Amino acid sequence: MRSGRRLAIDVGKARIGIAISDFHGILASPVSTLDRNQFDANPSTLVSAIEDFESLLEIYVGLPLNMQGAITASTEDAVAVARAIGELTSLAVLLVDERLTTSISNAQLKEVGKAQKQARGSIDQMAAVAILEYALQVERNSGLTPGVLVNDWSENNE
């Protein structure tokens, strides 16, 4: 397992959830939720929301495919956000399959007694945590960098 903090992003139509790992890639923690309109108007708001942004190892953006693995409008939206993030930094931006992460996050919040309405901002952060935990698990189990670089995805899926 490589050392270094990683960032994960869950892209939604209204909000963007953000999570970060510790240096050793053991723990994924929620960071914040950005308003999507604010991000669209100024993508650098993401950078300012993360302390020591440039010290990150890489960034994972959730890739929302449908249950059959096909591309949807949400997939294209997440790829566009990943590209915008890639233009802000020299860090690797990787797309990671995020199927079911929002459902898992909703179930976890329900278990701790939070209603969906109460937890709107938390759901996005928890989905980002789920994306990050999945990516870290892939790397721990396989020794490979999880996901696919956004530029490689774009070349192979356009």
N, C-alpha and C positions, 0 to 999 in steps of 0.2 A: 504494500500500500504506500503510495506516494504521500509525502508530507506536504501540507499547505491547505489553507482555507479555501473552501469552494462556496459559490453562491448559487442558489437555485431560484428560479422565477416561475410563477404560475401566472400566465397571461389570461385575463378575462376581459369581457367587453366593458365592464364598469370599473374594475380594480385590478391591480397587479400585486400579487403576494410575493414576499421576499423571505428567504431563509438562508442561513449561513452555517457552515460547519466549523468545528474547532480545527486547529492546526493539524491534528493527527487523523482527521477524517473519521472520528468516532461518533461525535454528537452533532445532530442537526437541530438548530434552534430557529424559531420564528424571529424575524427582524422588524418588518413593518409592512404596511399596505399602502401602495401609491394609488391615487386617483388616476384612472386611465386617461382622462382628458388632460390632466396636468402632464402626464408622461408624453402624450401625443404632441402637446404644444411645445414641450422642452424635454427631450429624452435624457438630458444630463441631470434631471432631478433624481434619476436612479443612482448616479454616481455620488451625488451629495447625500443620499440617504444611507450610504455605506461608509463606515469608518475604515480607513486604510484600504480603499477600493483597489488601488494598484498593487497591493500586496497579495491579492487573490491568486490562486493557482489557475482557476478556470471558472466559467459561468455555465450553468445548465439552464436551459429554457425548456419547459414542458411542451411536448409535442402532442397535441390532442388529435389523435386519429380516431376513427370510429371503431366499433368493436371488431370489424372485419379487417382493420388495418388500413382502411382507405382514407384518402385526403378529404378534408371538409373545409368549409369556409373558416372555421376556427383554426384549422391547421395553418392555412395561409396567413391568418392574422398573427399567430404565434411566430411564424417564420419571419414575417415583416418586423415584428418587435425584436426578434433575435438579430436580424440584420442591422437594425438601428443601434442596438447595443454594441454589436461588433464594430460599428463605425466610430463609437466613442472610445474604444480601448484597443490595446494590442493583445488583450487576453483572448484565449481560445473560447469561443462561444459554441456550445454543443447542444444539440436537440436530443431530448430524452423522452421516450414514450411515457405518457402520463395517464394512460387509460385507467379509469377508476379512482384516481387520486382524490378528486373532489368528493366522490361518494364515500371513500374511506374517511376523509376528513369530517364530513357531515356525521358519520356514524360515531367517530371518536368524540366529537363535541356533544353529541346527544348523550353519550355514555357519561360525560361529566356534568350533565344537567343543563346545558346551554341550548336554548331554543334557536332555531335557524335564523330568526330575525335578529336576535341579540348578537349572534356570532358572525354577522356578515363579513366584517373585516378579518376576523379570526379564521374563517373558512379559507380565505385566499392564502393566508400565511401558513395554515396547516397543510394545504395542498402543496405549497412550495416545500415544506418540510418533508412531505411524502415523496416528492420528486427527488429531493436531495438524498433521503434515506435509501431510495431505490438505486440511485446512481452510486452511492458509496458501497452498497451491498454488491452491486455488479463488479465494481473494482476489487473489493475484498475477495470475492469468490473466483474471479477470472484473472485478476492481475492486469486486465485491460482497461483503458480509458473508456468510460461509458459514453454512449450516445454517438452522434455523428456531427461533424463540424457543419455549421450552418451553410457555409459556402459549398461544401460537398453535397449537402441535401439539395440545395438550389440547383446545382448543375445536373443532378440525377433525377429531379422531379419536376422540371419545367418543360 
